[in-house]
């Protein structure tokens, strides 16, 4: 099985020509060959979402620090919130391409939000007590599952 995993875009504080950067977590790179993963650093005219869906068996939308602009789910931005980077457009094109081919899609954190919005869902624009630095989430892996096989 060949999986596609999205990279993410971050805005760096410096105002230089390369202040926006795509990245994928180092762990994804380390396991990419072992697990047959295709890393997607960015969509480009040379490699469209349809092309990627055509060569991969499933899609993993990784988490992101960037919020989806409320206009995508029919709302106006709440006062004081910033939406500097639009990653959702790329996520949406991948979700639609993989969905059209009936291929599995897994969303992690922000990736799940992208799936939700693509299929007509909405989001809360701000949740008090939620901090961007609070990135860790506990997960339990079930015995006999695919993840248990991968991670032991």
C-alpha positions, -999 to +999 in steps of 0.1 A: +000+000+000+014+034-010+002+063+012+004+100+006+012+123+036+008+160+034+035+185+045+026+217+061+034+254+056+047+276+083+053+314+084+086+323+099+090+356+117+117+369+094+105+390+064+128+375+039+122+360+005+119+325+020+098+333+051+072+306+042+084+270+043+068+237+037+079+209+060+071+173+070+080+159+104+114+141+104+097+109+115+076+109+083+108+111+063+125+083+083+096+059+077+087+069+042+107+043+023+099+015+049+062+020+047+059+030+011+048+066+019+047+094-007+054+127+010+036+157-004+056+189+003+034+210-019+010+208-047+022+222-080+011+224-116+035+194-123+019+172-097-018+177-091-041+161-065-055+138-092-020+127-101-012+119-065-045+101-060-038+081-091-005+067-077-014+063-040-037+040-022-046+063+006-041+098+021-030+110+055-037+147+061-012+158+088-020+183+115-013+220+111-009+252+131-030+271+106-067+276+109-091+272+080-105+305+070-142+307+080-153+318+045-148+281+035-176+271+059-199+301+053-188+324+082-171+357+087-138+358+107-142+365+144-127+397+155-090+395+164-083+361+147-057+359+119-057+337+089-023+342+073-017+310+054-043+290+033-034+253+034-070+243+031-073+247-006-046+221-012-061+198+014-095+202-002-082+192-037-065+161-023-096+151-003-119+154-034-094+135-056-090+106-032-127+106-024-136+104-061-114+073-064-130+058-032-096+057-015-092+060+023-084+093+039-072+098+075-071+133+090-050+141+120-060+171+140-062+199+114-064+173+087-096+160+102-109+196+103-102+199+065-122+167+059-151+180+079-152+214+061-148+197+026-179+177+032-200+206+045-192+207+082-184+238+102-158+247+130-156+268+161-133+296+152-119+299+187-119+277+217-108+293+250-079+275+266-066+260+234-030+270+227-009+264+196+020+253+217-001+225+232+006+201+203+007+167+221-023+145+222-026+111+239-035+082+217-042+045+225-033+019+200-055-012+199-040-047+200-041-063+165-046-030+147-025-018+118-007+008+141+001-020+166+017-039+138+037-009+126+048+003+161+049-030+179 
